[in-house]
Amino acid sequence: MIRFEELLTRSAGNDPQRIALVNGERRLSYADFDAGADRFAAGLVGALQFRRDERCVLFLDNRIETAIGIFGTLRAGGVFSVLNPSTKADKLAWVLNDCEASVLLTQASLLGVARKAAAQVPSLRHLIVVDGETDEDSLGWDAFMATARGSPLAAPGINIDLAMLVYTSGSTGTPKGVMMTHRNMVFAATSITTYLQMRSDDVVLSVLPLAFDYGLYQLLMCVMVGATLVLQKSFAFPQKVLPLLAREKVTIFPLVPTMAALIVQLRKFDPVWAASVRTLTNTAAALPPAHIRRLQELFPQARIFSMYGMTESKRCTWLPPEHLATRPDSVGIAIPGTEVWVVDEAGKPVAANVVGELVVRGGHVMQGYWRNEEATTKALGPGRHAWEKILHTGDLFRMDEQGFCYFVGRKDDIIKSRGEKVSPKEIENVLYALPGVIEAAVVGVPDEVLGRALKAFLVVADDVTLSERDVITHCLARLEDFMVPRLIEFRAALPKTATGKIQRAALQAEADAAPTGS
C-alpha cells in the first residue's frame, strides 16, 4: 500500500544522520534529504499551485537537487521525469509537450537549452534554476525552497497513481514515455534489493545518469534500504572516478559494458580501489565472458551480477553469481516474484533451447506508453489470465532446461547471411576476447551474393596493433565459417547512446546507406 516517497520518510526516521547522498564535497543526511523533499513539495503546491498528477521534468546533472526534486515531486502528488543533460532543445521541447509538463527544473549551464525549449511549450508555467542568476522568467532554487509555508501537505494519492515517466532513447523513432506507478517502482526495487542483498550500510557509486532507469534505481534502491549513494556525472575519466571506490568505501559498483571495457583495459589498476567492493552489477547489454573473467581478477572480493532488463519492466533477469563459472554467457533467471518465458511468433511457449521472444510477467511491468496506444498494444499482450497483460520485450532469447536465459539479440538485429541467421552478439563476444579490443559491433552489409556480408567495427587500445587478418584468424578459430566477419573497420570510437550503450542501429543504417561494395 506504500507510495515510494514514504520510503524516504521511513529511512530518515530509522537513521536520520546517516549520509544519504554524496556529490563531490557535498554530503546530505537522510534527515536533511527528507526535509528538502518536504520543502520542495510545499513550494510546488503552495507557491506554484502544482496539482496532483501534474508533471515536473528534471533537466539536470546527477546532483543532490535532482534527488530532492524527484522525491519532492512525488510528495506533492505529481509525476516526475528526469531527462539527460545532453538532451538538445528540440527533443526537450518534444518531451515537455508530450507529457504537458507544468514545471521544469534545470541548472545554469543548461539554461539556454531549457529556455529555448520552454518557449515552445504552452503547458509550462514555471522554470526553476538550481544555481546561477535568474530573471523574471525563472525562479532560483533558494528562493523557491524558501516559499515552503503552512501545514503539512494533504495525502498526495495512493500507490496505483502514476509516479514517473521514463522516456526511451528514441533510437527507433520518437521517444516513448514509459509509465510506472508507485506500486511498479516499489515492486521492482524490492525484488532487486532482495537478490542483491542490499543493506543500510551499503555505499553505492553511480556514474550512470539519473535519466537512465539503471541510474535512477540506484537512488530509489538506496532510499528503500537507507544506504548511501555517491553521485558522479560520468565515467569519462576512469582514473579520476575509480579512486572514489576507496575514498568512500564503496560496496556496490553498478556498471554498463562500455564502463567494463574501459576498466579491463587499464594499464594501472590499484588493488586498493577494489578492496571494499563486494558487489558489481551489469545491465544494458550482456558483458562479454572475457570481460567477466578480467573483472573477477580485478575485484577478487566482489560478486558479479550479470543482469538483463529494459525500461518497460526495469529488470527482467539476474544470474546468481555462483553460476558465473558454468554459465558465463547467461543473464540468468527471472527476478524474485516474476516470471519469464520464451515464445514463438504466435505467442506460444517454445521448447528448451529454441530461440524465440522473451516475455515478462510481474508487478514491475509498465502500465503502457504515455498517450501512445499503438505502441502500448504492440508491447503489452494478453497474459495467462484475462485480467493481465505481459510484456513482449522484442528481444530474442533461448532458455535452457533449468530455466536460465541466454540473450541472442534484438529481433531487428538478426542478420541473414549465406542463408543462415546470425546473432551479432555472439560474434561480438568472440571479438571482445581478442586482447586489445575495447569496443566491437557487427552489422550486415548489403551483398549481391551473400544477401548480407558481415562487417565488424572495432576500437582497440592505443598501445595495441591489430590487422584485419589478425581479427579474421581469431574468429575463424572460434566461430562457424558463416559467422566470421570478412570486412573489418577500425575506428577511434563507436556511436553510443547517452547511457553508454553502443548504437549498433546507427552503424547498420550507415552500412545500408553506403554504396554496394564500399
N, C-alpha and C positions, 0 to 999 in steps of 0.2 A: 504493500500500500504506500510505500515511501516514495517521495519525489527526490530527484537527485540532489537538489540544493540542501535538503535536510541532512545529507551525509556530511556536509561541511560543518554544520552546526554540531553534529554528533562528535566528529573528530576534534573540533575545538573544545567541546566540553570534556572529552576524555583526557586531553593533554594540551591545554591552551598555550603553553610556552614552547612546545615542540616546533622546530622550524618547518614550515610548510613549503616555502619557495625560496630558492636561491637564484639570483640573476646578477652575475658579476659580483660586485661588492655588496649588493643589496640582499637583505635577508628579511623574511616576513614570517612571523609566528602564526600558528593556526588561529589564535585569538584575534590578531590584527587582520588576518585574511577574512575571517568571519565578519568582523566589524566593518571592513571595507566593502564586502559584498552587501551588507545591510545598507550602508550609506549610498552605494551605487543604486540599489533598488529604490530606496526612498527618493533619491534625486530623480530617477526616471518617472516614478509615479506622481510625485509631488510637483516638482518644477517643470517637468517636460510633458506631463499629462499622458504618460505612456499607459496604454490599456492592455488588459490581459490578451494574450495570443498575438500581440504585435511583434514585429521582427526588429532585432538590433543586430547590425552587421559590424564585426570587429575586423578592421583592416590594419593589422599591426604586426610587428615582430613578436617573437617569443619574449614576453616580458611580464612583469608582475601585474601591470594594469590589464593585460589581456585576460589573465586568470580571474581577476576581480570582476571584470566586465561580464565574463561568461556566467559566473555564479550570481552576480547581481541581476543580470537579465532574467535568469530562472526564478530568482526570488521575487522579482516583480511580476511573475506570471507570463513572461514573454518567451520568445523563441530566439535563440542566438545562431549566428552563422559566422565562422571565422574564415577569412579569405587570406590567401598567401600574399605577403607584402610585395611579391614580384608581379602581381596582377596588374595589367595595363588598364587605362581609363575606360576603354570601350567595353572590355569584359566586366569590369567593376560595375559600370552603369547597367549592363545587361542583367547582372545578378541582382543588383539593388532594385531594378524594375520588376524582375521576375518574382521576387519574394515580397515586393511592395514594402521595403524597409522604411521605418519611420525615424530610426536613429542610426547614425554611422559614427563609430569610434575609430580614430586614426592617430597618427603621430606626425610631428613636424616634418620629418624627412619625406613623408608620403602625402603631404597636404596638397601639393599641386595636382597630383593624380586624383586625390579624393575630391577636390573642388571641381575639377573638370568633369568627373563622373556625376557628382551631385547635381550639377546644373542640368542634367538630363533626366532627373528622377523626380516626378511630381509628388510622390508619396513621402519623400524625405523631408522631415520637419526640423531635425537637429543634427549638427555636426559637432562632435566633442573631440578636442585635441589634447593628448595626454602630456605634451611638452611643447615648448616654444611659444611664440606670440600668437595671439588670436585677434579677431576683429568682430565687427557686428554680425558676421555670418557664421561665427563659430563660438564655442564655449570652451574655456580652458578646464583642465582636469581639476585643479584645486578649487576653482570657483564652482564647478559642478558638484564636486563632493561636499562642498560647504552648504549646498542647498538642501541637504537632508534635514527635514524638520518633522516634528509631530510624533504621534504614537506609532507603534509597530504596524507593519503592513497587514492588511487582511489576508486570509488564506488565499494563496495565488492560484490554486487549482488542484487537480488530482493527478494521479500517476499515469493515466492514459492520455493526458494532454501532450501535444507536440512540444518537444524540448529543443530540438536542434535540426537545422538543415545543413547537410554536408554536401557541397557541390562537387560533382565529379570533375575530372580534369578537362572533359570536353574533347578528348583526342579523337573521338569518332563523331563529333558534331557539337551542337551547342551543349553547355553544361546542364546537368540534371541535378535537382536538389533532392537528395536522399532524406526522407522524413523519418525521424526517430523520436519516439516518445520517451518520457521518463522511465517507463517500465522497460522499454527496449534497452536503454542505457544501463539501468541497474542490473538487468539480467546479464548483459554482456560483461560488464565489469566484475560481477560476482563470479561468473564462470571462469574468466581469465585469471583473476586473483587467486582463485581456488587452485588451479593446476600449477600456477607459478609459485604457490605457497608464499605469497607476499605478506609482509609483516609491517607493523608500525615503525620498526627500527630500520626499515629499508631506506636506502638513498638511491634514487634513480637519476641517471644523467641522460637527458634527452636533447639531442640536436635536431630532432625532427620537427617540422613546422606544426604548430597547433592547428593549422588549417587542414592538415593531413590526419585522417582519423587515427592512425597509429600513434602520431604525436599527441593528439588530443586525449586519447585514452591513457597516456602516461599520467596526465594531470588528473583525469577522472578516477583512475585506479588508486593513485596516491591519496587523494582525498577520501576515497572509500575506506582505506585501511589506516589512514593517519600517518602516511610515510612522507618523506621529503623529496621534492622534485627540484633538480638542478637544471635550469633552463639555459640553453645556448642557442644562438641564432642559426648556426650551420656547422658543417664538418669540413669546410673548405680547406682548413689548415689543421690536419690531424695532430701535428706536433705541438700545437697550442692547446688543443682540446683534451688530448689523452692525459696530460698531467693532472687534469681535474679529477680523474678517477682516484688518484692517490690523495690529492689535497682534500677532497670532500668525502673520502672513504666510501666511494660508490659501491653498492652491492648489486645493482641491476643496470645493465647497459643494453638498451634496445638498438638494433642495427637494421639496416637495409643492405642488399647485396653490394651496392656501389661503395658503401662505407667499409664493408668487409674486404672488398677488393683493395682499397687503399691501405687498410691495416696490414693485410698479409704481405703486401709488397714493401713495407717499410724496412729500410736497411737497419735502423736502430730502433728497437722496441725495448724500453726499460721494464724489466720484470716487476719493478715497484708499482708501475701503473696498474697491473692486473691483480695485485695482492689481495685487495678487498672484494673483488668482483666474484660473486657466487652464481650469477645468472646472466647469460647472454640470450637475447631473443632476436628472431629474424622473421620478417614477413615482407610483403610487397611482391617478392618473387623468391623462388626456392634458391637456397645457397648451393653453389656447385660443391660436390663432395670434396674436391681438392681444397677449397677454402675452409670447409668444416674442419678438415684434418689440421690445417695450419692454425686455425683459431684455438683448437684444443691444445696445441703446443704452446701458444702464447698466453692462454688463460687456463692453466692446468687445474685450477680450483673451481672453475665455473662449469655449471651445467648449461648446455646449449640447447635451446628450444627452437627447432625448425617448425614454422607455422605457415598456414595459408589462410588468407582472409580476403574480403572485399568490402568496400564501403557499405554495400547494401545489407550486410549482416555482421559487420565488424570483423569477427573471427569465425572461421569455419572448422579448422582442424589444428591439432597440435601433435607433435611427436614426443612421447615421453623420452627424456634424454638417454635412458638405459637402452633404447633401441637404435641409437645412432650408429653403433658399431656394426649392426647387422642389416639396418635399413637406412643407410645414409642418404639415399635418394628419395625417401618417403617424406611427405608432410604430415603423416600421422593419421589420427583418428578424430572423430567428432569431439568438439569441446564438451565439457560436462553439461548435461541437461539438454543436449541437442541430438539430432540425427542427420546423417548424410548418406547418400547412396548415389549410384551411377545409373543413368537411364539412356535408352536409345532415342532416336529421333521422334518416335511415337510417344515418348514419355514412360516407357515400360522399363522396369529394372532389368539390368543385364547380368550375365553370369560373372563370376570372379575372373579378373584379369582381362576382361573385354573393355575396350575403350568406349567411353560414352560421356555424356554431360553430367557434371556433378550437380546435385540438387541438395538443398539445405532446409531443414525443418527445426524451428525452435523459437523461443521468445526474443531472440536477437534479430529476427528478420524484419526488415524495414516495413513501414506502412505503405510505401509506394514512392513515386517521384512527384514532387510538388507540382500540381497543376499540369500533369503530363500523363493523361490516361493511356495513351497509346504505348508509351514506354513501360508504364506500370503493368499493363496487361501482358506485355511480352516477357517481363521479368518474373512476375508472380503468377504461378499457375495453380490449378486445383491440387489440393493436398490429399492426404489419406482419408480425411473426413470432410464432409460437406461444408463445415464452418471455417475451414482454414485455407490459407494459401502457402505454398512453398516457393522458395527462391530458386530460379534457374540461373546458375552462375554464368553460363556461356563459356565455361572452361571445360576442356576435355581431360578426363582422368581415367585411371583404371584403379580398381580396388582388389587387393589380394584376398585369399581365403580367410585371413584373420581380421579383415576389415581395415587394413592400413591402405591409405590413399597415396597415389602417385600422380603428380601433375604431368600431363602430356603437352598441353599448350592451349592457347585460345583457339576457339573454333575458327576464327578468321586467320589465324597464324599458320595453320597446317599447310604445307607446301606439297604439291603433287609434282614429282619429278620422276621421269622414266617410268611412269605408270604406278609409282609407289607413293604412299602417303608418308611424308617426312615431318617429324617434330623438330622445329628449330632448337627447342630447349635441350633435347638430347645431344645435339651436335655441340651446342654452346658449352654444356658441361664438360665435354671432351676437350674443347679448346681451352677452357679455364685450367685444365690440368697441365697445360703446356707452360713450363716455367717462363715467367716474364709477361704473360698475358694478364692485363689489368681489366679490360673490358672486351666483350665479344657479343656480336649479334649476327644472326644468319637470316637471309631473306632469299626469296626466289626471283630470279631474273628471267624475263621472257626469252624463250629459246625455241626456234622452229622445230628442232629435233626432239629435245627433252621435254618440251612443254614449259618446264621451269628448270633453269640451271641454278645450282646452289652457290650463293656468294656469302663469304664471311667478311665482316668488318671487324678489325682488331685494333685495340690500343695496347701498346706494350710499354714496359718500363724504360726509362731513359737510358739505362745502362745495359740494355738487352738488345741484341741484334738477331732478328729472325727474318728468314726469307720465305717467299711463297712456298718453295719446295719443302722447307722445314715444317711448315704448317700442314701441308698435304701429306707428307710422310707420317707425321704424328697421327693424323686422322685415319690414314689407311691401316695403321696397326691396331686401331681401336674401334673402327666403325665398319659396317657393311659398305660395300663399294658404292651403292646408290646414295648413301648418306654423306659421302665425302665431298666437301665443297671444293670445286676446282678453280673458283675465282676468289682471290684474296685481295683485300684492300686494307692498307694500314692507314690509320688516322691519328691525329693528335688527341681527339675526343669524339665521343658519340653523343647524339642529341639525347637529352633527358627531360623528364618532367620536373616540376618544381619540387617533387619529393625524391628526386634522385633515381627514378626508375628509367632504364634505357628505353627510348621510344623506337622500338622495332618498326612500328607502323610508319613512322616518318622515313626511315630508311627504305622500307618497302615501297612507299609512294615515290621516293626518289628513283628507285630501280625501275618501277613501272613507267616513269616518265622519260627515262633515258632511251636514246635510240638503240635499237636492237644491235647487239654485238659490241656496244661501247663499254 
